[in-house]
Amino acid sequence: MDRGQLADFLRIRRERLRPADVGLPAGLRRRTPGLRREEVATLATMSTDYYTRLEQGRGPRPSRPVLTGLARALRLSADERDHLFRLAGEQPDPLPGPPSDVRTGVLRMLARLDVPGVVLDAKYDVLAWNPLAAALLGDFSAVPARERNLLRLRFLGGTRQQELFGKEATEEWARETAADLRAATGKFPDDPSIAALVDDLLAGSKEFARIWALHEVATQQSMCQTIHHPVVGRIDVICEILLIPERDQRVVLYTADPGSPSDQAIRLLDVIGTQDLTPR
């Protein structure tokens, strides 16, 4: 336990909060910036004396429930919460699961992009997409929410996904994403949705079971793919992955060399959209 650093961290985070941030009236005689110590103590369900001693660097080592109460009272982010636990000499509790809500700013950025883009969580659920991504990969709005998962589509979706990406590309992608999913199981060991996804993939795909048995662990950063689109044909794309660390989400952008046939194919998809032009 680092009492000095813990004390400074608590004080700075307390002074950063305004009463309105936690639903308290500001009052007329507030001499200290941020919240008062007694207000933090009340929000954290502990005595003012105990909290004061912690902030002065002379308190006993706080328990995990006390640290959880402090993190809640001080409105700490996930990273700040983990830091608080470590300052107190504790390992942070595992997070319950990857969040599924996407920041408004990310959604606005996605809508303005002139390239296909999707937002994925740590287990490859598709949380958001723009029209170009729907035209390139398929209309996710027509798929039940539980099935909007790239791993389910890849390993349990039949030959359609093999035809879309090509065998060699999908084998490489399959191995990389399986390693990424294993990393997610370690970070979110108590998330039932991740456990259910792994069970379904193991039961439904011998290929996934073979890859999963390799116990590879990695996080995808970028990759190249060849997409065989049923309307516009072959598209060679580079998948740039922008990480959103605080939410364990990533924005995947499908780009092509400007002026190339692949770039022209994406521009054509921008016009065609999700129309089904297959001859009847």
Legacy VTK file of the C-alpha trace (Angstrom):
# vtk DataFile Version 3.0
C-alpha trace
ASCII
DATASET POLYDATA
POINTS 280 float
0.000 0.000 0.000
1.368 3.410 -1.010
-0.278 5.664 1.576
1.166 8.905 0.216
0.142 8.298 -3.392
-3.265 6.993 -2.301
-3.858 10.115 -0.202
-2.916 12.435 -3.080
-5.050 10.487 -5.539
-8.132 10.641 -3.301
-7.701 14.361 -2.631
-7.195 15.303 -6.278
-10.155 13.241 -7.441
-12.353 14.701 -4.682
-11.420 18.254 -5.648
-12.096 17.496 -9.299
-15.772 16.681 -8.706
-18.466 19.339 -8.505
-21.497 18.856 -6.262
-23.738 18.805 -9.343
-21.764 15.827 -10.683
-23.068 13.664 -7.841
-26.509 15.269 -7.445
-25.682 17.543 -4.481
-26.563 21.244 -4.151
-23.602 23.607 -4.417
-24.565 25.739 -1.397
-23.406 29.293 -0.681
-20.517 28.768 1.741
-18.341 26.216 0.021
-14.711 27.017 0.808
-13.062 23.977 -0.750
-12.909 23.099 -4.459
-14.922 20.059 -5.405
-16.664 17.940 -2.782
-16.202 18.067 0.969
-14.658 15.079 2.716
-17.873 14.330 4.563
-19.751 14.268 1.248
-17.378 11.704 -0.231
-17.605 9.648 2.958
-21.407 9.655 2.776
-21.411 8.673 -0.891
-18.936 5.873 -0.152
-20.918 4.725 2.948
-18.047 5.142 5.412
-17.306 7.431 8.348
-15.887 10.890 7.707
-13.067 10.173 10.165
-12.016 7.045 8.260
-12.025 8.835 4.913
-10.129 11.804 6.370
-7.383 9.528 7.673
-7.080 7.877 4.259
-6.721 11.261 2.578
-4.126 12.317 5.158
-2.045 9.186 4.553
-2.490 7.748 8.034
-5.424 5.384 7.633
-5.424 1.566 7.735
-5.351 -0.459 4.552
-8.838 -0.199 3.016
-10.760 -3.354 2.197
-11.993 -4.183 -1.291
-15.604 -3.126 -0.483
-14.263 0.206 0.808
-12.263 0.713 -2.384
-15.310 -0.137 -4.481
-17.330 2.425 -2.529
-14.659 5.084 -3.037
-14.484 4.382 -6.778
-18.254 4.769 -7.001
-18.339 7.933 -4.879
-15.545 9.623 -6.828
-16.997 8.608 -10.222
-13.746 6.955 -11.274
-13.234 5.572 -14.754
-12.257 1.920 -15.171
-8.563 2.847 -15.432
-8.771 5.129 -12.382
-10.566 2.433 -10.416
-7.834 -0.091 -11.219
-5.189 2.461 -10.203
-6.965 3.064 -6.879
-6.954 -0.661 -6.103
-3.266 -0.999 -6.914
-2.329 2.014 -4.758
-4.047 0.238 -1.879
-2.083 -2.953 -2.547
-4.986 -4.839 -4.115
-5.505 -6.377 -7.534
-8.589 -4.926 -9.253
-11.660 -7.117 -9.581
-12.187 -8.458 -13.099
-14.633 -6.377 -15.095
-18.086 -7.968 -15.526
-17.960 -7.769 -19.311
-17.205 -5.492 -22.264
-19.602 -2.533 -22.517
-21.990 -2.538 -25.456
-22.807 1.171 -25.655
-20.876 3.225 -28.212
-19.913 6.820 -27.522
-21.899 9.427 -29.444
-18.708 10.920 -30.861
-17.673 7.546 -32.276
-21.088 7.090 -33.902
-20.859 10.542 -35.484
-17.380 9.810 -36.814
-18.560 6.485 -38.244
-21.468 8.146 -40.041
-19.189 10.736 -41.682
-16.589 8.274 -42.973
-16.325 7.627 -46.708
-14.959 4.113 -46.110
-16.714 1.046 -44.642
-16.453 0.961 -40.851
-17.776 -1.093 -37.936
-17.467 -0.878 -34.164
-16.695 -4.170 -32.398
-16.495 -5.093 -28.737
-13.909 -7.446 -27.235
-15.805 -10.567 -28.340
-16.395 -9.294 -31.908
-20.038 -8.319 -31.493
-20.876 -5.720 -34.160
-22.164 -2.761 -32.125
-22.424 -0.163 -34.900
-21.757 0.139 -38.617
-22.118 2.648 -41.429
-24.016 2.093 -44.709
-20.833 1.286 -46.642
-19.971 -1.493 -44.179
-23.442 -2.954 -44.650
-22.948 -2.856 -48.415
-19.538 -4.529 -48.139
-20.114 -7.151 -45.418
-23.889 -7.563 -45.293
-26.848 -5.773 -43.748
-26.388 -6.333 -40.012
-29.791 -4.772 -39.289
-31.384 -7.829 -40.943
-29.548 -10.178 -38.557
-30.793 -10.921 -34.997
-28.750 -9.001 -32.397
-27.226 -12.191 -30.939
-25.966 -13.200 -34.388
-24.279 -9.856 -35.102
-20.933 -11.319 -34.222
-18.106 -11.698 -36.723
-16.894 -14.929 -35.117
-20.346 -16.514 -35.316
-20.630 -15.424 -38.950
-17.164 -16.746 -39.755
-17.221 -20.114 -37.979
-20.954 -20.897 -37.882
-22.203 -19.032 -40.972
-21.550 -21.795 -43.509
-19.865 -21.377 -46.877
-21.164 -17.825 -47.402
-18.359 -16.338 -45.308
-15.744 -18.541 -46.988
-16.995 -17.256 -50.341
-16.935 -13.663 -49.120
-13.355 -13.633 -47.849
-11.694 -16.567 -49.581
-10.256 -19.619 -47.839
-6.684 -18.438 -47.289
-7.692 -15.033 -45.926
-10.329 -16.464 -43.615
-7.916 -19.039 -42.172
-5.479 -16.282 -41.224
-8.275 -14.110 -39.857
-9.762 -17.051 -37.959
-6.506 -17.724 -36.137
-5.957 -14.072 -35.250
-9.488 -13.512 -33.986
-9.473 -16.739 -31.952
-6.302 -15.506 -30.225
-8.021 -12.177 -29.634
-11.087 -13.909 -28.158
-8.880 -15.894 -25.769
-7.411 -12.613 -24.525
-10.984 -11.418 -23.888
-11.790 -14.537 -21.836
-8.851 -13.713 -19.566
-9.885 -10.100 -19.149
-13.600 -10.848 -18.624
-13.616 -14.294 -16.951
-17.074 -13.798 -15.429
-18.885 -12.649 -18.580
-21.499 -15.303 -19.454
-21.908 -14.022 -23.020
-18.236 -14.659 -23.820
-18.406 -18.123 -22.264
-21.552 -18.907 -24.274
-19.878 -17.710 -27.479
-16.843 -19.948 -26.914
-19.083 -22.942 -26.104
-21.162 -22.420 -29.260
-18.061 -22.072 -31.436
-16.446 -25.186 -29.954
-19.633 -27.206 -30.424
-20.385 -25.968 -33.932
-16.980 -25.657 -35.603
-14.223 -28.258 -35.721
-11.992 -25.608 -37.274
-12.464 -23.288 -34.297
-11.880 -26.159 -31.856
-8.602 -26.952 -33.602
-7.457 -23.323 -33.512
-8.672 -22.819 -29.920
-6.558 -25.780 -28.789
-3.420 -23.875 -29.830
-3.945 -21.480 -26.862
-2.688 -18.479 -28.814
-3.254 -15.044 -27.247
-2.937 -11.768 -29.163
-4.718 -8.499 -29.937
-5.371 -7.558 -33.536
-3.930 -4.242 -34.698
-4.336 -4.335 -38.486
-4.565 -6.852 -41.284
-5.106 -7.194 -45.034
-8.039 -9.051 -46.543
-9.401 -9.958 -49.943
-13.168 -9.726 -50.164
-15.008 -11.452 -53.003
-18.174 -9.386 -53.196
-21.080 -11.012 -55.076
-21.825 -7.796 -57.017
-18.609 -5.807 -57.516
-16.139 -8.687 -57.395
-12.721 -8.770 -55.742
-11.785 -6.012 -53.289
-8.344 -5.927 -51.642
-8.686 -4.015 -48.393
-6.472 -3.046 -45.488
-8.281 -3.257 -42.156
-7.094 -0.429 -39.946
-8.086 -0.965 -36.311
-8.543 2.042 -34.024
-8.715 0.995 -30.368
-11.044 2.547 -27.773
-9.216 1.205 -24.694
-11.528 2.454 -21.957
-14.418 0.473 -23.453
-12.491 -2.435 -24.952
-13.952 -1.540 -28.324
-12.367 -1.054 -31.715
-13.300 0.759 -34.892
-12.397 -1.341 -37.943
-11.977 0.632 -41.174
-11.826 -1.125 -44.547
-9.620 0.973 -46.836
-8.076 0.521 -50.296
-5.329 2.259 -52.238
-6.762 5.486 -53.711
-7.621 5.128 -57.371
-7.124 1.359 -57.380
-9.756 -1.062 -58.732
-10.566 -1.965 -55.140
-11.120 1.698 -54.277
-13.372 2.071 -57.326
-15.320 -1.019 -56.224
-15.922 0.532 -52.788
-17.101 3.739 -54.474
-19.511 1.657 -56.548
-20.816 -0.007 -53.381
-21.499 3.469 -52.026
-23.991 3.880 -54.888
-25.426 0.346 -54.859
-25.809 0.085 -51.085
-27.417 -3.128 -49.822
-29.520 -3.773 -52.927
-29.644 -7.402 -54.014
-28.665 -7.349 -57.703
-28.368 -11.126 -58.049
-30.255 -12.332 -61.160
-33.465 -14.182 -60.285
LINES 1 281
280 0 1 2 3 4 5 6 7 8 9 10 11 12 13 14 15 16 17 18 19 20 21 22 23 24 25 26 27 28 29 30 31 32 33 34 35 36 37 38 39 40 41 42 43 44 45 46 47 48 49 50 51 52 53 54 55 56 57 58 59 60 61 62 63 64 65 66 67 68 69 70 71 72 73 74 75 76 77 78 79 80 81 82 83 84 85 86 87 88 89 90 91 92 93 94 95 96 97 98 99 100 101 102 103 104 105 106 107 108 109 110 111 112 113 114 115 116 117 118 119 120 121 122 123 124 125 126 127 128 129 130 131 132 133 134 135 136 137 138 139 140 141 142 143 144 145 146 147 148 149 150 151 152 153 154 155 156 157 158 159 160 161 162 163 164 165 166 167 168 169 170 171 172 173 174 175 176 177 178 179 180 181 182 183 184 185 186 187 188 189 190 191 192 193 194 195 196 197 198 199 200 201 202 203 204 205 206 207 208 209 210 211 212 213 214 215 216 217 218 219 220 221 222 223 224 225 226 227 228 229 230 231 232 233 234 235 236 237 238 239 240 241 242 243 244 245 246 247 248 249 250 251 252 253 254 255 256 257 258 259 260 261 262 263 264 265 266 267 268 269 270 271 272 273 274 275 276 277 278 279
